[in-house]
Amino acid sequence: MLRLLTFLTALTLTTAAFADDAEYSADEARHGWSPDRVYLTFGSKHLNIDPTNFGRASWHEINPGVIFTWEDRGRLGLNYSLGAFQNSFADRSLFASTSKTWAIGDTDLRLGFVVGLADYGQNARFVATQLGTSGWIVTGGAQIEYRNLFFQLQPSGQQSGGGYGAVLVAGVSFALGE
């Protein structure tokens, strides 16, 4: 229940960010409150992250999820997302994020970044970015989009066996409405 209340608080703060923005009224007229895009996550690949360091034999790398995104909002033109996915521990995670991408020239390629919070419950203790003892972790990294495909590369820091690790997340996205 505490994790759900934390998620609802994050949602309220995100909504407040829209309301406090002097330019939001123009965005609201242009976009409304409906999400602009849906991201469907399919899987992940753990790069240089040994699951045995986390008490696991292997990672769960099929990670279905649905994430709704409100694009190009506020003065900075940020994207705000809310959703859920199956995490690498095979549990469901609620998710909230902010991101920004930029078109690369006159192509279908976009590059950017994403930073967010994900509810990992009891498994958050295994993740270096856990927020206190809340069960929530900070996620984020680079995002690459090509047409409807997207990839995120989320650094995970130095590993106990040496070197650095990362999680590569893949999926597709579709515009909603219009």
N, C-alpha and C positions, 0 to 999 in steps of 0.2 A: 504494500500500500504506500509506503514511504517513497519507493521508486516512482510510482505513478504520480504522486503529488509533486515530486521533483520535476518530472517531465511536464506536468501541467504548468508549473511555475516557469520553466524555460519557454513554454509556448506563450504564456502571458507576457514575459519580457520581450519576446520577439514581436508580439503584437504591439506592445508599447513602443518598440523601436519604430514601427510604422507610424503610430499616432503622433510621436514626438517630432517627426520629421516635417519641417515646414513645407517641403515639396510634396508630401504624401498625397495631399488632396488631388493634385494633378495625376499622380500615379493611380490613385483609386479610381478616378474617372476613366483612365485608359485601361486599367487591368481588372478592376473589381477585386473581390475577395476569393474568387475561384483560383485554384492552382493552374499554372500555365503549362506545366510539363510533368510527366511521370517517368521516373527512372526505375527500371526493373533490373535488380542485381541478379547475376547468375552464379558467379563463383569467385574464388580467390586462389592465389598461389602464394604460399609462404616462402620467401626467399631468405635463405640463411637463418632460419628460425627453427631450432631443434625442438620438436614437440615433447621430447623426454625431459627437457628442462622445466616443463610445465605439468609434469605428471601424466602425460598423454603418450599413447603409442603413435598416433598420427593426428593430423589436423582434419577437421571437417571442412573441405574446400568446395562443397556445393552449397552456396549461400543465397537461396532465393529471398528476394525482398521487394518491397514496393515503397517508393519514396516520392512524395508529391512535392513539387517545387514551384514557388512563386518567383518569377524571374524579373530581373532588372528593376528592383524596387528602391525607393529612397534616393537621396542625394548622390550616393555612391554607386547606384545601380547594382546592388548586391542581389544575389539569389538566396532565398530562405527555403529550407526543406524540412519536412517532417515525414517520418515513416517508420517502418519496421523491417527487419531482415533476420535470417538465421545466421548466427555468428559462427566463428571457427571452433567453438566449444559445443556446437550443435544445439544451442539454446536460442530462443527468440530475444531480440534486442530492439527496444524503442530507439529512435534516432532523431536528432535535430541538428541542423548545420546551417552555416552561412558559406557562400562561395562567390567567386567572381571568375569569369572567363572572358577572354578576348579573342576575336576572330584574327586569324593570321592571314593577312593580305586579302586577296580576292579568292579564297579557297573555302572548302567546307571544314577546315581544321580550326579548332578552338583550343587554346591552352589557358590554364588558370590554376586556382588553388581552392581547397575546401578545408574548413575546420569545423568540427562538430563534437557532439556528445552522444555516447551510446551507452545504454543500460546493459551491463554485463553481469549484473547480480553478483553472486558468490565468486564467479570467475574473474571479476575485476581485480581481485588481489594479485593475480598473476601478471597484470599489465602495469608497466611502469608509470603510465599516465593516469592511474586511478585518482579520482578526486577524494582525498581523505579515505573514509571507509564507506562512502556512499553507494558503491556498486556501479557508479558511472565512470567512464573513461573518456579522455579526450582523444579524438581521432583527427586525421587530416593529412594533407599532402598535396601533391600535384595532381591535376586532372587534365586529361587529354580527351577531346571529343572529335570524332570524325563522322559527319552525318549523324546517324542514330546510334553509333557505337560510342561507348565511353570506357575509359580506364582511369583508375586512381592508383597512384603509387604512394603508399602510406609508410614512411620510415618508422622503424620500431626501436631504434637505438642500438647500442653496443650489446652483443650477445655474450653469454658466459663463456662460450668456447672461443671467443675472439671474433673480430669483424663486426660488421653492422648488418642488420636485417631490415626487411621491409615486407609489406603485404601488397600484392598486386590484385586489385578488384576489377572485375569486368562486368559489363551489362549493356543494355540498350535503353534508349529514351525515346519518348514520343510526345509531340506537342498535343495539348488538350484544347478543346474549344475550337473556335473559329474554324 
